[in-house]
Amino acid sequence: MAYKRLLLKWSGEALAGKSGSGLDADSLDRAAELVRRLVENGHEIGIVNGAGNFWRGRLSKNMDRTEADQIGMLATVMNGIALRDALTRQGLEVELMTAVPMPTVAEPVDAVKARRFLDEGKVVVFAGGTGNPFFSTDSAAALRAAMIHADVILKATQVDGVYDKDPHRFPDAVRYETITYDEILENRLGVIDATAAALCRDFNLALLVFSNSDPDLVIRAAKGEKIGTLVVAKR
């Protein structure tokens, strides 16, 4: 096993199915089944979800950014509740933690508790983003990965890795097998936002970016197979 403790970074759209919005029961069940397979393979799993299936950006250009981001944080909690339910139905023990205080719904984020839960074989779902506006769920994933001492962040995307330019627009785009966070920042490659990239670099966190086209790729990536692009603090 190459990576034992994983932080899975999923988009909200991954839970929406073909409609692209809201929650899709089949998509939730597939995600939960995938996590169950990872746990059965001996991995310890933390999860950070986006909120794009419910909320993205602002309702209008006039909307205050803080208010808009607070709506997005609440949307990640809704995804977390749905995912907790789906994971529980797979027979897994799940703890939902949120950076936005709501004690009747979930526990507050606590690094010591989260690590203990993972040691006990529980899946930990982190919701509420960072708890602050102006930070993306990429930044939340980097923070939570550092908190739980994750071996790697696994991020499934619409492309099969990190390219020197947009492979959808440029047929000659070249995919990197390995790249550093400094190179991502210098070349503005946009795989993760700048804050998340700097956090991952400073905490020496590995990030594996690969295609979301096949759930088995997650299983293979967790085993350490050479899939997608590995982003590291230094070569």
Buried (B, 14 or more C-beta within 10 A) or exposed (E): EEBBBBBBBBBBBBBBBEEEBEBBEEBBEBBBBBBBBBBEEEBBBBBBBBBBBBBBEBEEEEEEEEEBBBBBBBBBBBBBBBBBEBBEEBEBEBBBBBBBEEEEBBBBBEBEBBBEBBEEEBBBBBBBBBBBBEBBBBBBBBBBBBBBBBBBBBBBBEBBBBBBEEBEEEEEEEBBEEBBBBBBBEEEBEBBBBBBBBBBBEBEBBBBBBBBEEEEBBBBBBBBEEBBBBBBBEE
